[in-house]
Amino acid sequence: MLGSPSLRLVGKRLLMAVPIVLGVSILTFWVLNLIPGNAAQQLLGPEASPDQIQQLEEEMGLNRPQVVRYLDWLGGAVHGDLGTSLVSRQPVTDELGPRLAVSGEVVGLAFLISLGLAIPVSLLAARWPNRMLDRISMVVSTTGLSVANYVFALLLVLLFAVQLAWFPAIGYTPLSESVTGNLRSLALPAIAIAFPLFCFYTRFLRSDLVDQMQGEDYIMTARAKGIGPWQVLLRHAFRNSAFGLITIVGLNLSTLIGATVIIEQIFALPGIGQMLLQAINTRDFIVVQACVIVFAIITVLANLLADLLYAVLDPRIRYGSN
């Protein structure tokens, strides 16, 4: 159970998150207003007259000062209202919910696949270093990190969707309609995201485990006490390596934003990444602002969860007021 030190950690991290999210919102709003064009121009097209564009800008409120527009948006965001889409004229929060669920499924499944494979492969490679499995895992990891995820995604489509017809090439089946159909529609995009993560986690975890098993004093002490090799590996080496792995997983969540945008476009998934790209193309800056803020909040929460997991793995860790 979480004690008072952990509760103080939660409060401290949440207070630190406020200026971070606020700074992200200000920077995003400022950068978006530097981009040429706006939603009114995109909606009316190149044939629209200046008067038509000006009239639509006034209806959308785009002619107001930037500071006023930002403060209006911020006032609504504080109360959970992320604004109204300039294109669809629908509340952004209503559109974000279903799309965030789709992206959450893809990313969650990708993490499950990558960690579910990387951990046992790394343990086996560290148990018998420089053997066949270890060498194969290093070759696969190096190769995987050298291939862009969108290229790997296209190869998956060509092989498993076009040639073998095992999975659909595009589209999404909601979980409420069919569990099997949902997993089939998410399999290829999740693998495309998971494979580079698997390669990175395997290289990191295998290297850290081998270094501990071959050179740390507490490992030699455990062996001298007659503890079996697998117990030493799991109870001592892997327990320590888990801290670094948690940190990397938490940091990877923020870097998956770019991958999610590309992968969702390739597989035509109605996720938040596709929503963000469409909003950028239509200059729907309200939607872009909301998506970026959601990503910032998720990143902050992921790092907070990583800090809490440290205390769960090792009760000796305590977060004081410093």
Protein Blocks (a to p, Z undefined) as FASTA:
>chain_A
ZZfklmmmmmmmmmmmmmmmmmmmmmmmmmmmmpgcifklmmnommbcfklmmmmmmmno
pmpcfklmmmmmmmmmmnopabjafklopafklmmmmmmmmmmmmmmmmmmmmmmmmmmm
mmmmmmmghilklmmmmmmmmmmmmpcfklmmmmmmmmmmmmnomacfbdcddfklomkl
mmmmmmmmmmmmmmmmmmmmmmmmmmmmmmmmmmpfklmmmmmnopafklmmmmmmmmmm
mmmmmmmmmmmmmmmmmmmmmmmmmnopabfklmmmmmmmnopaklmmmmmmmmmmmmmm
mmmmmmmmmmmmmmmbccdfZZ
